[in-house]
């Protein structure tokens, strides 16, 4: 199961157990945080899309860390004017662990989809383990006994004789006028 949420002007695709870095949110490490702006919730069978957000849907997480990202350098420069400015910036962020994705105040029934997947695997496993019948064995042996087709005889290529003709040389005579 996954959801697309909006936080700090950006959109994130999250599922349960993910760690995401969002813009700085107030709170202490270990405190619960609630994302109300859920744009989409989906699983293997269905997708619920909001217009623009899903009513009653929410994503619950806990704050794992508050910190600063790596420093970026802002360097401004104008040629031939002796203008150079160097400035650094470290963006504040909050790392959130996603705990729960809820649709309409209740957790979607992901258990049914998991049960359906395990049943499908059991059925395919049973089909694969079924013993081969006599008909299947006969088909396999007949495929082995068939002979390969004889290779085709090589065809001779026809050669064409090309006559070479000499070109006539024509010269123009140039007369000078006095």
Secondary structure, 3 states (H helix, E strand, C coil): CEEEEEECCEEEEEECCCEEEEECCCCCCCCEEEECCEEEEECCCCEEECCCCCCCCEEEEEEEEEEECCCEEEEEEECCCCEEEEEEECCEEEEEEEEEEEECCEECCHHHHHHHHHHHHHHHHHHHHCCCCHHHHHHHHHHHHCCCCCCCCCCCCCCCCCCCCCCCCCCCCCCCCC
